[in-house]
Amino acid sequence: MKPNFNIYVISDNHFNHWNINKYCNRKFKNLGEMNNTMIRRWNNTIREEDLVINLGDIVFTQGKSRNIFKIIKHLNGRKILVKGNHDRKSYSWYLTHGFDFICEKFYWYYNSKKILFIHDSHKAELHDLRKCDYIIHGHTHQKGKMVRRRKNCTLINVSVEQIHYTPLLLIKLLHKIK
């Protein structure tokens, strides 16, 4: 029986982090346009019952937390956060500000394939590269290709710059990679 919700992946929104442009040259005119474009694309894609796996660096948590709370609360769907290097608040902070689950990494099986969800693929351990079929990650922004092979594993970068600032349907991604 097919579930009545979809699962999406995305990484490295860096909401409220205009300085990210020094590292990945986003094509927005200002912070407001960047935030609003990503919120609009998220909400045009995600329904309230859908699940979004965010692979870290969703917001820049310096400054006023209230503004960050408003952004997260405006994003449709149920949300999992796999913490990234810019996600410096406590687990309880994220849970009270719109996330349903927070972790450093997690494994999932899909059609007999083992998937590791992690922010930075370089932090995956050697046994992950040998035992996982896929590592879905972010962190590297627009450096390199979206899909690459390492050992016996396929690494898939879902940083927003790779996926047009829009959450990507997980099942469609996995079928395309096959």
C-alpha positions in Angstrom: 0.0 0.0 0.0 1.4 3.4 -1.0 1.7 6.0 1.8 -0.3 9.1 1.5 2.7 11.3 1.8 5.9 11.9 -0.2 9.5 12.1 1.1 11.8 14.8 -0.1 15.5 15.7 0.4 17.3 19.1 0.5 20.4 20.6 2.1 22.2 23.8 2.7 19.4 26.4 2.5 21.4 28.7 4.7 18.4 30.9 5.3 19.4 34.3 6.8 23.0 33.7 5.7 23.8 36.2 3.0 27.5 35.7 3.4 27.1 32.2 1.9 27.5 33.9 -1.5 31.2 34.2 -0.9 31.4 30.4 -1.1 28.8 29.5 -3.7 27.8 32.6 -5.7 24.1 32.3 -5.5 22.3 34.5 -8.1 20.0 36.4 -5.8 20.0 40.2 -5.4 19.6 40.3 -1.7 18.9 38.2 1.4 15.1 38.8 1.2 14.9 37.5 -2.3 17.1 34.4 -1.4 14.9 33.5 1.6 11.6 34.2 -0.1 12.5 32.2 -3.2 13.5 29.2 -1.2 10.4 29.4 1.0 8.2 29.7 -2.1 9.8 26.8 -3.9 9.6 24.6 -0.8 6.0 25.4 -0.1 5.0 25.0 -3.8 6.5 21.5 -3.7 5.7 20.2 -0.2 2.3 19.5 1.2 1.6 19.5 5.0 1.6 15.7 5.2 4.9 15.3 3.3 8.2 14.6 5.0 11.3 16.6 4.3 14.8 15.3 5.2 17.0 18.4 5.5 20.7 17.4 5.4 21.9 20.3 7.4 22.7 24.0 7.4 19.1 25.0 7.0 19.5 28.4 8.7 22.3 30.5 9.9 21.6 30.6 13.6 23.5 33.7 14.5 21.4 36.7 15.4 17.7 36.8 16.3 16.3 33.3 16.8 12.7 34.7 16.3 13.4 35.4 12.6 14.7 31.9 12.2 11.7 30.4 13.9 9.4 32.3 11.6 11.2 30.9 8.5 11.1 27.3 9.7 7.4 27.6 10.8 6.5 28.9 7.3 8.0 25.7 5.6 5.3 23.1 4.8 5.6 19.5 5.9 7.1 17.4 8.6 10.8 18.0 9.0 13.8 15.9 9.8 17.1 17.7 10.4 20.4 16.0 10.0 22.6 18.6 11.6 25.2 20.3 9.6 28.2 22.4 10.6 26.1 25.6 10.8 23.3 24.0 12.9 24.7 25.0 16.3 21.6 25.2 18.4 20.6 22.4 20.7 18.4 19.5 19.7 15.6 20.8 21.9 15.9 24.2 20.2 15.2 22.6 16.8 12.4 20.5 18.2 10.6 23.5 19.6 11.2 25.5 16.4 9.5 23.3 13.9 11.5 20.1 13.5 10.1 16.6 14.2 13.4 14.8 14.5 17.0 15.8 14.8 20.1 13.6 14.4 23.8 13.6 13.2 23.2 10.9 10.6 20.9 8.0 9.9 20.5 4.9 7.8 17.5 3.8 5.8 16.8 0.8 3.5 14.9 1.3 0.3 14.4 -1.7 -2.1 17.2 -3.6 -0.4 19.6 -0.7 -0.8 21.3 0.8 2.3 21.2 4.6 2.3 23.2 6.9 4.7 21.8 10.4 5.2 24.6 12.7 6.4 25.5 16.4 6.0 29.1 16.1 5.0 30.0 13.0 2.9 33.7 13.4 4.0 32.5 12.5 7.6 31.2 9.2 6.4 33.3 6.4 7.8 35.2 3.9 5.6 32.7 1.1 6.5 29.8 3.4 5.2 31.5 3.6 1.8 31.8 -0.2 1.7 28.4 -1.1 3.2 26.1 1.7 1.8 24.7 1.7 -1.6 24.0 5.5 -1.4 25.2 8.4 0.7 22.9 11.3 0.3 24.5 14.5 1.6 25.0 18.3 1.2 27.8 20.6 2.4 29.7 20.9 -0.8 27.3 23.3 -2.5 28.1 23.7 -6.2 31.5 22.0 -6.1 31.7 19.1 -8.5 28.9 16.8 -9.8 25.6 16.0 -8.1 26.3 12.2 -8.4 29.7 10.6 -8.0 31.1 7.2 -7.1 33.5 6.4 -4.2 34.4 2.8 -3.5 31.2 0.8 -4.1 29.0 3.6 -3.1 27.0 6.3 -5.0 27.3 9.8 -3.4 24.4 12.2 -4.1 24.8 15.9 -3.3 21.4 17.6 -2.7 22.7 21.0 -1.7 20.2 23.6 -2.9 22.5 24.9 -5.7 22.5 21.3 -7.2 18.7 21.0 -7.1 17.5 24.5 -8.1 16.7 25.6 -4.5 13.7 23.1 -4.4 13.2 20.0 -2.4 13.8 16.8 -4.5 11.4 13.8 -4.3 13.5 11.0 -2.8 11.9 8.1 -4.8 12.3 10.0 -8.1 16.0 10.7 -7.3 16.7 7.1 -6.4 15.0 5.7 -9.5 16.9 8.2 -11.7 20.2 7.2 -10.2 19.5 3.5 -10.7 
